[in-house]
Amino acid sequence: MEVLGHRGSRDPGPENTVAAVDAALAAGADGIEIDVRRSADGELVVVHDARLPRLGGRAVLRRSTAELGARGVPTLHDVLDVWAGRGRIIIEIKNQPGQPDFDAPRERTAQVLVEVLRARGLTGADAGVTVSSFDWFAIERVRAADLGVPTGFLTMPRMAVSGGLAYVRSAGHRELHAHTSAVLAAPDAAALAHRAGVRLVTWTVTSDRAALRLRDAGVDAVICDDPADVVRALRRSAGTGAGAPSAASPASGALRPRPRDSGPKVDNRQ
């Protein structure tokens, strides 16, 4: 199971920064996940929220790249430079209704991302890049550009894994990025995904206990706030002989899911 740092590494943070990305990869994470939006210049910057208190509440879209950089917001180029092909990087396109930069189905952020990836030679399935979004227009725009990079559909907590898989299969995406609560509520989630030829990624894992349960359930990757902690927990577990790969995973032996307990701590914020 891959360990992917959420927004680089929210713990210790600060999230979505060059330092967070480098910390996650140095700690042994298999990759990282980041968010991108457009600045007023039309450049892609790495930031989760559409408005930031440190910007005086003004929309990211209304600030220049230079202004954002002065307030600690890196460009996508900055993050790609520090990532430098170490493991994989999931780039989430932020384009949600009600936010200042929402423009579906025009998808200007997706189009700029396509141009950046093509210019940097980050194309093909082995480039280490995956593009995800809650906005299916965005990932369909990336697929239509024929870059060859995998795309993943993000689903909200209330969407069942089976529902997300139905869309992913019909649209030809490679991955489903389902919320942790939806995956744990469906014991056969990983098996369903793998029978459909889809990789199952979960967000957001906020404890090593949740990560171990998800590994035992057969998921392919976890997006976690503290990747260093999860990497340590997986290594400890492997050292004791516990937690062989799940039967739901394509190349694995059998393993029963962990017993239900009071439930892991999960995060609804993506």
ZIZICOR-V342395 format. One line per field, one symbol per residue. psi: psi as a letter, one per 40 degrees, with the letter a starting at -180 (. if undefined). A space follows every 50 residues. Layout:
psi: ???
This chain:
psi: hihhhhfchdheaiifidddddddddeeieaihiiiiiideeihihidid ihdeefeiiddeiidddddeeehiiddddddddfehaihhhhhhgiieid ehfiedfddddddddddddeegiideeehihiidhdddddddddefdeii iihhiidehiddddddddddefidihgiidddddegdedddddddefhhh iiihheidddddddddeeidihhidgdddddddddddddeeifiiideid giiihiiiiiaehihiheh.
